[in-house]
Amino acid sequence: MLSRYLKFPHSLFSLRSLPITPNPIPNLNPSIRTYPNRLFSSSWLSEPGNPIIQWPSLPTPNPPPNPKPNPTPEPTSPNLDAFSLISNLFTDPSVSPGPVLQAKLDDSAIEPDPALLLALFDRFGSSPKLLHSLFLWAQTRTGFRPGPKLFDAVVNALAKAREFDAAWKLVLDHVDGDGEEENESLVSVGTFAIMIRRYARAGKGLCSAF
């Protein structure tokens, strides 16, 4: 081979004078542009007009629905004048639970609220029948909306005094009520836990209630 180039020196010279260029890699995808003469220091993505990968936009999440659009407000401080007037009725021996007490409450023009009744339940926890009558009367007043805390206080007062029949009637009346949301929401798992606990303290089994 070497002797051949020595024999034809002009051939060696002509080979050296030819520019050496690598074989270009064929572009199999015409949609992709190639830039063979670009230096690596020049970034294609940095040039304006060359978009980076555009990810699809995520959908805006919808806010979770409110299960209770009109929740019962938390009790505030009770009306002291109303608290004093009802306390006097409770301590009056001539006032008995039921229609007599409710008639006196009608004459008083008191507007009951959950805070007032909760304060009376804390003060007169040993008078469940009076408290029960007070609660039933308050439910007949326009705008009165008892919350689960007050309802459980009524059930607890009745069961504590072993008035289990009255307690169960109150619970079942609100479970099988007229279908209003505020009635159904009053009875919770905590309500039945109160009944179970009071049955246990009274030494009775829950099956005895049925």
N, C-alpha and C positions, 0 to 999 in steps of 0.2 A: 504493500500500500504506500509506504513512504517513498519507495523508489519510483512509484508512479507520479507522485507529486513533484519529486525532484526532476523527473523527466519532463514534466509539463508545469514549470513554475508559474506560468500565467494563470493556470487553473487554481492554484493555491491562493494567488493574489485576488482573484475574482471572488472566491469564497469568503475571504476575510472582509472584503469590501461590502458584502451584502448585509443589510441591517437584520439583526436577530430579533424577532418578535415572537412571543409565545402564541401558541394556538388558542384562539379565543374560545371560551366556553359557550356552546350554543344556548340561546335563550329559548327554553321550551314553553314559556308562558309569555305571549306577546303583551299581556296587560301589565306586566311588571317591567318598569323601565330600568335599564342598566346604565351605569356611568363608569366606563372603563378608565377614563382619564382623570377621575376625581381622586384627590389625595385623601388619606384616612383622617387627616386633621380637620377636614371640612365635613361637618355633620349634615347629612341630608335632612334630618328632622328639624335642624335649627333654622333652615331657610323658610322664609314666609311663603305661604301658599301650599306647603306640604303638610297635610293634616296628620296628627298622631291618631292612633286607633280610637275611634269613637264608640264608646260603650253605650248600649241602650240605656235610656233614662229609666230609673226605677219609678213605679207608680206611687203616688202619694197615699200613705196609709190612712184609712178612715178612722176617726176617733171611736173608741168603744162605746156602745150604747149605754145610756144611764139606766140601770134597772129600776131606779126610784126617782122619777123626774121631780117629785115633790116630797122629799123626805121630811119626816116629822122633826121640827126644830128641837134642839137641845133645851131642856128646862133652864129657865133663868131664876132669879130670886123671886120668891112668892110675894104676893100682896099681903102685907102684914095686917091690914084692916080686915081683909077677908079671912085670913088665918085666925085672927082673934075671934071673929064672929062665929065661925064654924066650931072653934074650940069650945065656946060657951054653949053651943047647941049640943055638942057631944057630952059635955059634963052636966047638962040639965037632965035630972032624972025623969022629968015629964016627957022628954023627947025619946021616942022609941025608933028603932030602925024600920025602914019601910016608908009607907005613905006619910006618916007623921013628920019624919025628918025631911022628906022630900018637899012637903008642903011648906015647911019652915024655910027651906033653901029657896023655894020659888019666891016667897015673900021678901027674902033678903036682897034680891036683885043682884046677886053675886054672879060674876062671869068666871067660871072655873077655868083653870089651865093646868097642864101637867106639873108645873113647879109647885103650885099650891097643893095639889093632891099628894105629891110625894112628901112634902113637908108634914102634912097631916098623917100620912102613913108612918112616918118616922116617930111622930109624937104619940099616936094612939094605936100602936101596933097590937095592943091587947084587946082592941074592940073591933074585931073583924066584921061583924054584922053592920055596924055603923059605917065602916069604911066601904063595905060592899054596896050599901045603899047610896053612899055618896058617889061612888064611881058610876053606878047605874044612872043616877040623876044627871051627872055631868055628861054622860053620853047622849042625853036627850037635848042638850043645849047646842044651839047653832054655833058652828065654828070650833067646837071642841074636838081636838084630834089627839087621842091618847097614843103614846109611844110604847114600844115593847118593854121599856124599863118600868113604866107605870103599870102596865098590864101584868107583868111578872110580880110586881109588888102586891097587887090585889090577890093573885093566885097564892102567893106565899102566905099572906095574912090569913086567908081562909084555910089553907092546909095546915098552917101552924096551930090554928085553933081546932083542928080536926073536923073542920067543916068540908069534908072531902066531896060530898055530893054537890054542894054549891060551887066548889072549885072546879069540879069536872063539868058541871053545867056551863059555867062561864067559858071554859076552854072549848067545849064542843060547840057552843053557840057561835064562837068566832071562827072555828074551823069550818063549820057547815053553815056559815052566814050567807049573806046575799051575794057573795062573789066579789065584793069590793076589795080593792087591793089593800086598803088600810086595815080592813078587818083581817084578811088573811095573813098580813105581815106581823100581826101582834103575837101570834102563836109561833114559837120557835122551839128548837131543840132544848134550849135553856128552860123553857116552860115545863116540859116533861121531866127534865132533870130535877126541878124543884119538887114536882109531885112525887117522884121516886124517893127523893131524900126525905120528904116529910112522911111518907109511908114507912120508910125504914126506921125513922125516929119514933114513930108511933107503934112500932112493933107489928106492923101489918104487912102482908104481902101485896104486891101490886095486883095480883089476880083477884083479890077480894073486892076490887072496885068494879069488876065486871060480872 
